[in-house]
């Protein structure tokens, strides 16, 4: 089978919704806010889409998302067929050992095993004191960038996401010291992905991240049904926090940087 480039949002969404926990990011990227930066590749047969991969170009570095419940199956064939079409340098989210399909043509810089978590039980959110948490907007961008520079220099923050109204923070005095936001948000497709969560090192172990994440989830549940996130598999503290908020583990994948040989 040869790959095809898909342009029908509903066709793509129908495939992704069957595995919504695994594909929160891709579902969000169907939204008009992200859609212009997406290229969708699929293997199809008479029954429809067999596997689907996304190249997202809305950041400074393209990102390939190739996530599947069967990494030894058709996704390998899809990735092999995409080799002539992929960028010369890109970041990737790949299930299982799929990076080996690309390793012959690309230098691989591993960035570790990550997990996908989904909010299953929102009840714990109501037990969190969020009274001091504030919504952030464009006027807070300088403080937000300073916080990321000091506590999360490897962030993937896109300033456009402040337009969603789904960034929340805590201050100590005038200083912004903790924040939680979204990587993707789509009320149309009713999904969101938490992202760029950080607390300044001087204020950690005080429950601030729990408060901002809880407030963010409470706000998101007004317009979405599925809230997911990605977390590094060895980040025990963050994983424990998300479990306490009602998130459950739904799968693992590998993050890698790839550059053409």
N, C-alpha and C positions, 0 to 999 in steps of 0.2 A: 504493500500500500504506500502511496505517495502522500506527503503531508499536504493539507489544504489550509489556506488562510481564511478564517471565519470572520464574518461581519454582522451576523444576526445575533443581537443581544439576547433575545429570548431563547434561541437555540443553545447558546452558551450557558445561560442562566439555568436552564432545565437540567443540563448535565451537572453543573456545579452544585445545585441545590440538593441533589441526591447524596452529596458528601459535604454538607455545608460546614461542618466543624473543621474539616481539612482545608476548605477553600474560602474562608472568610475574606481574605485579602483579595482574591480574584473576583468574588462576587461584588465587593466594594468597588473594584476597579471598573465595573460595568457602568457605574454612575457617570453622568455627563461631565462631572468635575475631573474625572481621571481618564475617561474613555479616549480622548484624543492622543493619549500617550501609550496606548496599548496596541500590541500586535498579537493576535491569537492564532496558534497553529494547532491542528488536530489531525489525528488519524481517524478515518471514518470507514464504515462499511454499510451494508444495506440497512442495518438496524440503527445506524446513527453514529454518534461520536464514540470512539473507543478510548482515546486518551486526548488530553488537552494540555498545552503548555502556553505560558504567557511571557512575552518580553515587554517589560514596563520601562519606558524611557523618560518618565517625568522627573527623574533625579539627575544629578550630575553624572552618575554612572548607571547604565542600563542594568536591569535586574531580570534574571530568568527565573520563573517559578514553574517547576516541573514536579508536582506532588501527586502521588498515587498510592493507593492501597496495595498495588501489586507491582513493586518496582522491577521485578524480573520479567514483566509482561510487555504489552505493547508500548509502554513509555520508553523502553530502551530503543525500540524501532523508531519511534518518533524522534528522539534525540539524535540518533544516527542520521536520520534524513535531514535534520535541521543544521547539521554541521556547516554546510556552505552558506547558510543564511544568518548565522549568529554573529553578533558584534565581535570585534577583535579583543575587546576587554569588557568584562561584565562581572557582576556579582550574581550569585545563584543560591536558590533554595531548592534542594534536590532530595528526593526520598531515597532511603536505603543506600545502595552502592552505585547509584546512577552516575555519580561523578566519573566513574571509570570509563563510561561511554565517551566522555569528553577528554579524558586524560591523554589520549594519543595525539591530540591536536592542540591542547592548551596546557600551559603551566598552571598547576593547581596550588593555591594557597588556602589550606583549610582554616575555617573560622569556627569549627567546633560543632558538636551535636546540639540541636535545639529541639524544644518541644512545643507542641501546640496545645493550648488550653482553651476551654470554652466555659462560659458561665452557665452552670447547670441549675444551681439553686440560689436564687437571688435573696432568699430570706436573711442570710447573715448581714447583708448590706444595711438593713434597718437597725442593727445593733451598734452601728459605728457613729460616733459623734462627729458630724461634719459641719457643725455650726460656724466654725472659723474659716471654712474653705470658701474661696472666692472664684468667680468666673474670670478668666483672663481674656483680653482682647488685644487689638493691634497696638494700643498704647503701652502694653506690657512687654512688647517684643524686646526692647533693649535689656530689661532685667532678665527676661527668659533666656536670651542668648548668653548673658553673663553666667547664669546658673549652669547652663549646659557646658560652657567652656570650662568652668571650675569643677563640675562634678560628673559630667558625662560627655567628654570630648569626642567619643565615637558615635554620637547620636545620629539619627536619620531624620532630624526635624525638618519639615517643610513649612516655612512661615505661612504659606497659603492656608494651612489647616486651621489657623486661628480664626479664619472666616467661618468655620463650622459652628463656633460657639462652644466647642467641646474640649477646651483646655481649662483645667482648674488648678488652683495653687493655694499654698499657705505662706503667710509672711510671719516673720518675727521682727517686730518693729516695721521698718520700711523695706526690709530685705526679703525678697522672694527666695524661699529656702526649700520648697518642695513643689513638684508639679506632676500632673498626669494628663495625658492627651490622647489623641487618636492618630493612627497612621492612615486609616481609611474610615470613612463614614458615609453611609448611603441610606437615607430614609426611604428611598424608592425600593431598593433591594433589601432593606431592613436588616442591615448588618453593620457592624463596626469592629475595628481592631484597636485595642489599647496600645499605646506606644509612647516612647520618649518619657518614661516614668523615671524620675530621679529625685533624690533628696541630697542637699549639700552635706558633705561629710561631717561638718560640725553639728549637724542636727539629726543624725541618724539614730536608730534605736529608740525613737520617741513616738512611734506610731503615726508619723506624718504621712508616709506613703499609703498606709491603710486608709487614712481619712480622705486623701485626694482621690484615690482609686475608687473608693466607695461612692463618693459624691459624683464622680464622672459616670460610673455605672448607673446610678440612680437617674441621672439626666438622660443617658442613652436609652434606657428602657422605656422612655416616653415615646420613642420613635423607631426602635429596632427590636427585632426578636432574637438575634444571635450576636453575642459579644464574644470575641475571641482575642487571643494574644499569642505572641511568640516569646519564648524565654529560653535562655541558655540552660542546657540540661544539668550543668554543674552549679547553677545559681540556687543553692538550697534555700537561702533566705527568701528570695523572691517567690519561689515555688510555694513555700509554706505560707507566705502572705496571700497568694492568690487562692490557695486551698481554703484558707480561713474566710475568704470573701465569697466562696461558693463556686469557684472554678474547678474543673476536672481535666485531667490529662487525656488527650484524644489521639496523639501521634507524635512521632519524632521525624526529624529530617536533618540534613547537613547543610551548613552554610559555607560557601567557598568563594574566593576571588579567582577568576580565570583570565589568563592572558594568552593570546595566540603565540605559539612557538615560532 
